[in-house]
Amino acid sequence: MEKKCPVCGAAMEEDMCSYCGYTEKENIQESVYSEKLPENEITYGISQKNKTTALLLCIFLGGLGVHRFYVGKAGTGVLYLCTGGVLGIGWIIDIVRIATGSFRDEFDLLLQ
């Protein structure tokens, strides 16, 4: 089973989160963001990407895959760019998924 970061929920690689910088070392737990942001600005397990921004990008530039580049999914962004949003079908599906809140970023976190 894949180890998840207790701060942001992204996958941990070798006791360090590549998304938020959280590390685990011999019972010392620290986060890169712990000193930079007040605690109330961190939402655990939720992406730092904005749902409204992703939705607007998808509606207006979804055929070019801009919303996929925004959330960090460059591979499918290139696919959408080359195929016109996978012939428009993927574009429509993404609009619905973003609007209903089931669209995820590159770290498999829901958009905020």
N, C-alpha and C positions, 0 to 999 in steps of 0.2 A: 504494500500500500504506500502510496506517495505521501511524504511528509509535507504538511501545510504549515505556513507561517502563522503563528498565533496573533500577529499584529494585523496583517492585511489579508491573509487567506491564500496567498499565492504559493506555488510550489517552492519548497526549500531545496537548494543544491548545496551539498557539503556543509550543512549547518549554517548557511547564510541565504537570506532571501534576496534574490536579484531585483525584486520590485521595490521594496521599501528599505533594504539594507539591514534588517534585523539579523543579529547573530546570536548563536548559542555557544558559549565557551566555558567549560568547567563551572557550571552553575552561575555564570555571570551572563545575564541577559540584558542586551541593550538594543536600542533602535536608533538609526540615523536621525529619524524625525522626532525623537523624544525631547530634544533640546530646541529644535527649530520651530515646532508648531505647538500651540496649546493643545492639551488633551482633547478638548471638545471638538477640534477640527479633524481628528482622525476618526474615520468610520471603519471599523474592523470588518474585513471580508467583503468590502465594496470597492469597486474600481475607482480610480481617481479621474476617470474619463466621464464627461457629462452626457447624460442621456439626451437632453434637449439639443445639444450641439450635434451629437451623432444623428439624431432624427432629422434635423435641418439639412445636414450634409447629405444624408441618404435621399431625402426628398428631391433636393435640387441638383446634386452631383452624384447620385447613386449609380447611375449608368457607367460612371468612370471609376467607381470603387473608392471614392475619396473617404467615405465613412469607415471603410475597412482599414485604410491606411491610418486614420485617426485613432482607432482603437488598438493599433499595433498588429493587425493581421495583414502584413504586406504581401504574403503569398496569394491569398484570395483577392487582395486589392488589385494585383497585377492581372489575375484571371478575369475579374470584372472589367478592368480597363480594356483588355483584349477582346472580350466577348460582349460588350455592351450590357454589363450586369447579368451575364449568362442569359442573354436574349430577353432581358427584362423580367424574367420569372424570379430570379434570385433577388433582384432589386425590390420587387413587390413583397416578397417573403421577408426581406430584411426590414422594410418599413413597418410591417406588422409586428415582427419580433421586437424591434426597438420600442415601438409604441406600447406594446403589452408588457415590456420589462423583462423579456426572456433573452435578450441579446447579451453576449458576454465578450469581454476583451481578450487580449492575448494570454492572460494569466487565468482564464476561465472564471473571472469575477464579474458579477452583474454591474452594469453601469449605474452611477448614482443619479 
